Amino acid sequence: MPTIAPSVEACNAIRDRVNSGEDYALEVRAQVADEITEDLQDLRQLRVDVIQESEEQLFETLDLQDNTSHVVRVWIRKKLDTTTQDEIDALKLLKRQIALRLLNYATTDWRVRIWEVDNSQAPVIERDTLHQDRSFIASVLCRAEVKP
């Protein structure tokens, strides 16, 4: 029987998967957080935060406990030194690499499984923030299921 909440288990699995990537190097390891609290002005290096957005109990079987579904967002944020296209392209590539790393991932015991990864470009980069504050903000949205 697990001793942690399914939402914590899902976020920890996603964080561990992001941190284990070999195709990219993170300045600071990804962290699980309840919400983003620090101001972008205080951000001096790349930050990757894993934050749960919602949780839903699934009722798929007649068992006492069914899987839970979790929507988790991985935020990628960095205060830019410049706004050169090379620096922005490198961060866009990092976002894509993280999304591909999470796609169809399952823990070794199959308790946590990522079913969907939304890597759309629409809300990904806050263009006003990019140009006004010289801050890169992007996210990857995941839907994970955790077995009881």
Secondary structure, DSSP 4 states (H G I P E B T S, - for coil): --SS-HHHHHHHHHHHHHHT-SSS--SS--EE-SS--S-GGG--S-EEEEEEEEEEE---SSSSS--EEEEEEEEEEEE-S---HHHHHHHHHHHHHHHHHHTT-B-TTSSEEEEEEE--STTTS-HHHHHHT-EEEEEEEEEEEE--
